[in-house]
Amino acid sequence: MKSARLIAVAFVLSAVVSARAEIIEQILVKVNGEIFTKSDLEQRQVAALRQRGQAIDLKSDLSNTQLRQALDEVTPQLLVDAIDEMLIVQRGKELGYRLGDEQFKSVLDNIKKENKMESEEQFQAALKAENMTLADLRRNLERQMIQQRVQQNEVLGKIGVTDDEAKRYYESHLNEFTTAPTVTLREILVTVPSDSKGLNVAADDTAKEKAEEIRKRVTTGGENFEKLASEISDSPSKANGGLIGPLSVNDISPELRKLIEAMKPGDVGELVRTQRGYQLLKLESVTATQTMTLEQARDQISERVFTDKRKAEFQKYLERLRAQAIIEWKNEDVKKAFEAGVKQQTPPPAP
């Protein structure tokens, strides 16, 4: 793809130019007079590829298909994010948002505290490791702060969820507020040992007889199931008196579900032959299907509807900023990559 090939050139040119004493900066686009350069794009590309766990070699030949493909995948969205960030920060500065000295000092103190930096030397060493100056850090923090305040005050603060919207969401997503029935069981397991030749019939018969005797002790002898499970079960659940669950009925095998459906709490079922051996089950409790009422689900509904509206409204806000901006492209292929990124964000038309 031509755009990917030319975008990839940025990496190769970086290696060539850095070998010279003279560094030539290339402007890719101006957004309301603010420039976005080849170096700015490269930094974002490198960070994105590293985040994907992809090794990066700036001296790679253009025949490196894997690198070109990766750049083709990440660059459109990177350009959209970069332009949108510039527009939001510009709007924030118009509104007078700034990172004051006291705010910056407070943020620095928090950073040092969270990273357990007890001295200024440790902090400066951390900056150096990130190839960053204090001015770079302040600029990055201010941009983040401005973006958050613009989004909060220009978009989020103007979004609400009406009763009608909450009701419509509830009625069309009722399954989200419905809990499947559950069962709680206790088990006693008698394992069937096997040898190198496979199943030992005699051992199987012995295990079955033992399990049947245990069932009699519970059903006719009145012995405590939980106590027996703790004493003689071969299952790890013996540590909890054989307790299993609660289990969602939807997660139980059809065979076991059929067995449980014929029982009521307190019943002990027939022996079940499993891969482990012979299993004896007691039904402890059953909970029916439960559906939250609209009022009970209101907080969850508000959060989910708000999240959907936030995405939609913020996207509209960005589109307005782009439409009002003066964007001067200095590289046609980079422009095409940006347009591809914008197209990826546009939802398909409703059927």
N, C-alpha and C positions, 0 to 999 in steps of 0.2 A: 504494500500500500504506500502510495507516494508520501502522504503526510507522515506516516510512521518512519519512512526512510529519512525525511528531512529533519524530523524531530530527533531521531537517533544521531544525526550529524552533530547535534549539540554536545553529546558526550565526547565524540572523537575530537571536535574542535577544542574542547576544554583541555584535553591532554596535550594537544599541539601548542595551544596558546600559552598554557602554563609553563611550557619549556622556554618561552621567550621572556625577555626582560619587559617587553611591552605587552600590556593586556588590553585588548579591544573589547569593550562591552557592546552588546547588541540589544537594542530595544525591540521587543516583540509587539507591544501594544501600549497605548496611552489611554488611561481611563480618567476622564475629566482632568487631563493634564498630568496625572500621576503615572509614572512609567513602571512597566513590568518587563524585566530583562531576561535574557537567556540564562543568566546565572540564577535568577529567581526561579525559573522553571526547572533548571537542573537540580537545585536543592530539593524541590518538591518531588521530582522524579526519583532521586536517590533515596529520599526518605520513604517514599511509597514502595519502592522495590525492596528495600531492606525490611519494611514491615511485612511484606509478603514472604520474607525469608529467602529472597533471591540474591545470589552473589552478584556483585557488580564490578566490572572491570572497565574503567574508563578508556583503556587502551584497546578495547575490543575492536576487531575489524567490522566493517559494516555488513559483512557476510554472516555475522552472528544472528541467526534467525530468531533464536530464543529471546535475545535482548530486544530486538526490534518488535517482536510480537508483544512482549511485556510492556514496552513503551506505548505501543498502539492501544493496549487495554487500559492503562492507567492515565494517560495524558489528557484525554477529553474531560474527564471528571476533575482532574487537577486544575485545568484551566478554568473551568466553571467555578470551582471553589475559590480560586485565586481572585477572579474578577468580582465575584459576589462579596468576598471579604473586603476588597478595596472599596466597593460601593457602600457597604455597611459602615466601615470605619469612617469614610468620608461623611456619611450622613450623621454619624455620631459626633464628629467634630463640629459639624454645622449646628448641632444641638448643644454644643458646649461641653461635651463629656471629655474629661481628662483624668489621668491618674496623678493625683496630687502627691507631694513629697511624703506626707504622713501615711497615705494609703500605701505607697510603694514600700516605705519602711516596714509597715505592718505585714505586708505580703512577704517581704524578705525574711522577717523574723519567723513567720510561719513555715517558710520553706526550710530554714535552718533547723527549726525545731522538729519538723516532720522527718528530716533526713539526718537528725542527730549530729548536726555540725556544731561543735562547741567552740570553734575559733574562726576568726576571719580568714586565716590561712587555709582551712579546710574548704571554706566557701569559695575562695578564689581558685583553689585547685580544681574544684568541681566545675567552675565556669571554664577554666582552661581546658579541662577534659572534653567539654562540649564545644570547644572552639568558639566561645561566646564571651563578649565583654559585658560589663554591667549595663552599659547603654543598650546593648542588644537585648538583654533580658528585660530591661524596663520597657523598651519599645514593644516587645512581644507580649508582655503582660498587659500593657495599655491597650493594645489591639484586641486582646481577648476580652478585657473588661468592657471596652466600647461595644464590641459585638454583642455581648450578653445584655448590656443595658438597652441597646437599640432593639434587640429582639423582645425584651421584656416590655419596654414602654411603647414601642410602635406596633407590636403584634400581640403578644401574649396577654398584656393587660387589657386588651380590647375584645378578648374572646370569652364567651360565656356559653353555658349549656342550658337550654330551655327545658321545661318540663315535657314539652312535646317531643323534643329530640331524645330525651332520656327514655321516654315511653316507647318510641319507635325502635330505638336500639335494643331495649329489653325484649320487645316482642319478636324482633327478628334474630336475636341471639340468645334465645331462651336456654339453649343447651349449655351456654357458658356459665349459667347460674344454677345448673341442675347437677346434683351429685348422685352417681349411680349407687344402688344398694350395696351394702357391705356385709360380710360375714366374719365372725371371729370363731376360730376353732381351737381345739386342743388335740394333740396327736400322741399316740404311742407307736413307736416303730420297732419291729423285730426284723433285723437284717438277715439276709440269706447269704452266708459265705459262699464263695465260689473258688474253684481251683483252676489250675492251668488248662484243664480240659473243658472248662465252662461250667454250666450249671450242675450242681451236685443234687440229684433228686432226693437222696436221703436227707441232706441238710435242709432242703426246701420243705420236706414233709415235717421235719422236726420244728422248723421255724413256724410253720403254719399251726401246728398243734399248740405251740407255746402262745401264739397270738390268740388262738381261739380260747385258750384257758384264761388268758388275761381278760378277754371280753366277758367271759362268764363271771369272773370275779367282780367286774364292774356292774354288769346288767342284772345278775341274779344274786350276787354276793353283797352288793351295795358298797363295795369299796370305793374310796375316793379316787376319781380319774386323775386329778392333778397330782396327787401324792404318788400314785403308781407311775405316772409319766416321769416324775422326778427321780424315781428309784430305779426303774428298769428299762425305760425307753432307750433305744440306740440312736435316737436323733439328737442333734445339737440343741434342739428346742427343749430338751429335758431340763436345761438350766432355768427355764421359765415355766416349769410345770407343763411342758408340751404346748405352750401357747403359740398360736399362729394368727397373725392378722392385727387389725382388721384388713381384709382383702376385698378389693372391688370385685363384684360378681363378674364384671366384664373381663377381668384378668384370670378367671378360673376356667379350666378346661371344661368342655361340654359334659364329659363323663362325670367329673366331680360335681359340677353344677346340678346335674340330674340327681345325684345321690343326696345332695344337700337340700334340694327342693322338697324331698320327701320327708325331711326331718323338721322338728321344731326344737327350740332351745332346750338343752338338757338331754336330748336324744343322743344315743351312741349308735353309729352306723355299722353296717356289715363290714367285714374285713375287705380291704382293698389291696390287691397285689400290684406293687409298683416295681420299678427297676431296682430299688434299694431293698425291697423285702415286703413284709406284710404291715400294712398301716391301719391303725384303728383311730377313727375320728369321732370327736364329740363336738356337737354344735353348741357353742357358748352363747352367741347372740347374733341377731340379724337387725340391720337398719334398713328401712325402706328408702325408696327413691325420694330425695329431698330437693325441692326447688325454692330458691330464695324469692321472697316477694320483691316487688318493684322498690319498695322503701328500703328493704334490707340490702338490695343491690345498688342503691343509688350512688354511693361513693365510688364503687367500681365502675359503674356506667359513666359517671361524670369524668373520671380519669381517662377512660378509653375513648369517649367521644371527644374530649378535650384534646387528646393526643392526635386523633385523626384531623380535627379542625386546625390544630396548630400547624401540622405539616402543610395542609392545603393553604392556609392563610399566609404562612411564611413564604411559600412558593409564589403566591400572588404578589406579595410584597417585593420579593426579589425581582420578579418580572417587571414591576413598575419602576424599580430603581434602574434596571437595565434599559428600559424604554426611554427614561428621562436622561440617561447619561450620554456623554459624548465619548464614544469609543473609537479610537483611531488605530486600526490594525496596520502593523508594519511588516507582517509576514502572512501571506495568504494561506499557507498550509496550517499555520497555527490557528488562524481564524476558522478554518474548516474543522479543525479538531475541537475547538470551542463549540462550534455549532452542533457538532455530533454529540458533545456532552450535554448540551441543552436539550437536544432531541431525546436523549436517553431518559431525561427527567420528566418529559411530557407524557402523562398517562394516555393510554389508548382511548379513542372515543367510545362512549357507552353504546352497547348494542341496541 
